[in-house]
Amino acid sequence: MSIRAIPAIVRTAAIVVAVGAATVVGAVGQAAADVEPGTYTSTTWSGGIVLLQRDGRVEDGNLVLIGRYPIHPTPDGGYVDLFPGHRVVLISDGQGGYAGPAYFGDVVIGSITLTPKR
């Protein structure tokens, strides 16, 4: 491989990573759908096993569980950074609830569901 090819490979890899990140979190400037305010049952899953189930709520653009976590709107729901490196994606299920993957860095480590309390 020539020395001139290496910068092109690095540039291509950076573009692929940027496009992938934009796909996961939603590109800036797209229409956004808010996660609806209300009370929910929050369920955290990993490997098909319930790790934690608790009451939660969405108010003032925040997911309120143990703390208050800002919800960043995306076209189909939103995402929440619970702590550095740990993100959950909330995708509308069309029934008033939300479900999506949970990430640690770029690795899917489980999932989350928000089921509305009626």
C-alpha positions in Angstrom: 0.0 0.0 0.0 1.5 3.4 -1.0 1.9 6.2 1.5 -0.5 8.3 -0.6 -3.3 5.8 -0.1 -3.2 5.9 3.7 -4.7 9.4 4.0 -7.5 8.5 1.6 -8.3 5.4 3.7 -8.3 7.4 6.9 -10.5 10.1 5.3 -13.0 7.5 4.0 -13.1 5.8 7.4 -13.9 9.1 9.1 -16.7 9.8 6.6 -18.2 6.4 7.3 -18.1 6.9 11.0 -19.7 10.4 10.7 -22.5 9.1 8.5 -23.1 6.3 10.9 -23.2 8.6 13.9 -25.7 10.9 12.1 -27.9 7.9 11.3 -28.0 6.8 15.0 -28.7 10.2 16.6 -30.5 12.0 13.7 -29.0 14.6 11.5 -29.1 18.2 12.6 -31.9 20.2 10.9 -34.4 17.3 10.5 -37.9 17.6 11.8 -38.0 16.4 15.4 -40.7 14.4 17.3 -40.8 14.9 21.0 -41.1 12.1 23.5 -44.6 12.7 24.9 -44.8 14.0 28.5 -46.4 11.6 31.0 -45.8 8.7 33.3 -44.2 5.5 32.1 -42.9 2.1 33.3 -39.2 2.1 32.3 -37.8 -1.4 31.6 -34.1 -2.0 30.9 -33.3 -5.2 29.1 -30.0 -7.1 28.3 -29.8 -10.5 26.8 -33.5 -10.9 27.0 -33.5 -10.5 30.8 -35.1 -7.6 32.6 -32.4 -5.8 34.5 -34.5 -3.0 36.0 -38.1 -2.0 35.9 -39.2 1.2 37.6 -41.7 4.1 37.4 -40.5 7.0 35.3 -41.9 10.1 33.7 -41.2 12.6 30.9 -41.6 16.2 31.8 -40.2 19.5 30.4 -38.2 17.6 27.8 -36.5 15.4 30.4 -36.6 11.7 31.2 -37.0 11.5 35.0 -35.8 8.2 36.5 -33.1 8.3 39.2 -32.1 11.7 37.9 -33.3 14.1 35.2 -31.9 13.4 31.8 -32.4 15.8 28.8 -34.1 14.2 25.9 -32.6 15.1 22.5 -35.4 15.0 19.9 -35.0 12.9 16.7 -37.4 12.4 13.8 -38.9 9.3 15.5 -38.5 10.0 19.2 -35.3 11.0 21.0 -32.2 9.9 22.7 -30.9 10.3 26.3 -27.3 10.3 27.5 -27.6 8.8 30.9 -23.9 9.2 31.7 -20.8 9.6 29.5 -20.7 6.9 26.9 -24.1 5.4 27.8 -27.0 6.4 25.5 -30.5 5.1 25.1 -32.5 5.7 22.0 -36.3 6.1 22.3 -38.2 5.3 19.2 -42.0 5.6 19.1 -43.8 2.3 19.0 -46.9 3.9 17.5 -48.9 2.9 20.6 -47.8 5.8 22.9 -44.7 4.0 24.2 -41.1 4.0 23.1 -38.4 1.3 22.7 -34.9 1.3 21.5 -31.3 0.1 21.9 -29.0 1.0 24.8 -25.4 1.8 23.9 -22.1 1.9 25.7 -19.9 3.7 23.3 -20.7 2.2 19.9 -21.7 -1.2 21.4 -25.3 -2.2 21.9 -25.5 -3.5 25.4 -29.3 -3.9 25.8 -32.5 -2.0 25.3 -35.0 0.2 27.0 -38.8 0.3 26.8 -41.1 3.1 28.1 -44.6 1.8 28.5 -47.2 4.5 29.2 -49.2 4.2 32.4 -52.9 4.6 31.7 
